[in-house]
Amino acid sequence: MVVSLANVSRRLAMLERGEPTATVAVDPVEFAHAHGLEVLDGWQEDLLLSKAPRILMNITRQGGKSSMAGVLAVHKALTDAGSLVLILAPSERQAKETFAKAASLYRDDVPADSYRKLGMELKNGSRIEALPGTEKTVRGYSGVDLLILDEASRVPDELYFAVTPMLAVSGGRLLMMTTPWGKRGVFHQEWTEGVGWERYEVPATECPRIPAEFLDEARASMPDAMYRQEFLCEFTETSDEIFTHGMVAGAVDEAVTPLDLGDEW
């Protein structure tokens, strides 16, 4: 599919000026094609077209998840005036990298009124903000229309529970993307037990951009558990765990009532 970037840019500029959107609607897939992502994997196209409010992405390293998050972030900001897109990651470096994916797409169209290292405000009043994920940094935000949690397997549980209320009134979407990091944390729990999620799992063996020769070298040079985690999307036991997930689960007896130690504990 070949789409004219000039044509898409013209329609996006019309959106910026507040002209009727019914005649200038820009499809997310069309938007991606016009910005150089001409060949999309099947899961990427499905993701861009999805209307699911809650999405989990368990994707290999270099699988293209950050690029798709950037497309969704900019598309939302451009086509929904006054919207707020929030990108959170465990560190500022990671947040900046994901934000850079979005910023590189937007610069091809209409310059932002305000552009910063970790955020920008568009002429239509929409904002894209990227933050290192701590509970203190996100407390001031509300009415989020699209919330993206990058490296979600490493996001502290308390942060997840602090940010999800931001979506309550706005009805915003939540996108969590990562490679696994052991059988622990909110991402693992939601992936294995959560309801209401649309899930995408793409190991490196299913990514056409990752050569088989590279994977062979990685398998030979890395610890097996690490290779399976980083490239095969498996929730392996982490090296710092004294008790494995299976050991803990096996020790729980539903017939036994847990001991209440009181608030002081």
Secondary structure as GFF3:
##gff-version 3
##sequence-region A 1 265
A	DSSP	alpha_helix	5	16	.	.	.	ID=ss1
A	DSSP	three_ten_helix	21	23	.	.	.	ID=ss2
A	DSSP	alpha_helix	28	34	.	.	.	ID=ss3
A	DSSP	alpha_helix	42	49	.	.	.	ID=ss4
A	DSSP	beta_strand	54	59	.	.	.	ID=ss5
A	DSSP	alpha_helix	65	79	.	.	.	ID=ss6
A	DSSP	beta_strand	84	89	.	.	.	ID=ss7
A	DSSP	alpha_helix	92	106	.	.	.	ID=ss8
A	DSSP	beta_strand	114	116	.	.	.	ID=ss9
A	DSSP	beta_strand	119	121	.	.	.	ID=ss10
A	DSSP	beta_strand	127	132	.	.	.	ID=ss11
A	DSSP	alpha_helix	135	138	.	.	.	ID=ss12
A	DSSP	beta_strand	146	150	.	.	.	ID=ss13
A	DSSP	three_ten_helix	152	154	.	.	.	ID=ss14
A	DSSP	alpha_helix	157	163	.	.	.	ID=ss15
A	DSSP	three_ten_helix	164	166	.	.	.	ID=ss16
A	DSSP	alpha_helix	167	170	.	.	.	ID=ss17
A	DSSP	beta_strand	173	178	.	.	.	ID=ss18
A	DSSP	alpha_helix	185	193	.	.	.	ID=ss19
A	DSSP	beta_strand	198	202	.	.	.	ID=ss20
A	DSSP	three_ten_helix	204	206	.	.	.	ID=ss21
A	DSSP	alpha_helix	212	221	.	.	.	ID=ss22
A	DSSP	alpha_helix	224	232	.	.	.	ID=ss23
A	DSSP	alpha_helix	245	251	.	.	.	ID=ss24
###
